[in-house]
């Protein structure tokens, strides 16, 4: 296995990350939903996170996406990215770390559980709901 | 029905909002998870939102919680709070508006669907995963 370094993204990584986002969309069978464009070249995976607020637990980190190129999987890179996000969470005072996964992605679900995550959809019945652009505009009366 | 006004929260509402958070936790049968304290008195509902990032759609609003006191339900206050959040979403350049709901809360699920939301757990299989405090610390090696 080639040496892999987990680091914060820089502006120059944008092209690479966009390429990976497209690969992720293909993997998730949701390519038609990607609304962004541009091309680029040697980052092999990424994690995109942001900070949210849990009503009961306070400041929380949310991992919007994690992706590793197929030919680099099975080397523990995904786990390293998740550990890095957990470090950021603690550095920023977040006790809770949330993420979402598609139920047919057994490999990812098994990994998250093995790392100590709880499936809250399974355990408590949480469902994701979303208003897309048109529905949001209709709701707002615009 | 008494006149109800949907407005932004002020610092002085904290006691009231905390009282409602406790009521929400009881409603969700998850009171044991509330880690905050303090008391207070006449706000009858709230919505707590924050801004997140959707890899494919960009800036997104996330409604962490919405709650209306039982004796004020059935008056459309929940819908008004959701419409207000949709207005904020558009004002802040968010096309997507996400929220989560417990699967046994049929009334809420029906409301969100009637307002135009999609159940992404049902439609695409998204599951919520979460690392709680201890699991996050273990992950980060702390």
Interface residues (C-beta under 8 A of the other chain):
Chain A: X21 X24 X25 X30 X33 X34 X35 X36 X48 X50 X51 X52 X53 X54 X55 X56 X57 X58 X62 X64 X65 X82 X83 X86 X87 X89 X90 X94 X95 X96 X97 X98 X99 X100 X101 X102 X103 X104 X109 X112 X115 X116 X117 X118 X119 X120 X121 X122 X124 X125 X126 X127 X128 X129 X130 X131 X132 X133 X135 X136 X137 X138 X139 X140 X141 X142
Chain B: X21 X24 X25 X30 X33 X34 X35 X36 X48 X50 X51 X52 X53 X54 X55 X56 X57 X58 X62 X64 X65 X82 X83 X86 X87 X89 X90 X94 X95 X96 X97 X98 X99 X100 X101 X102 X103 X104 X109 X112 X115 X116 X117 X118 X119 X120 X121 X122 X124 X125 X126 X127 X128 X129 X130 X131 X132 X133 X134 X135 X136 X137 X138 X139 X140 X141 X142
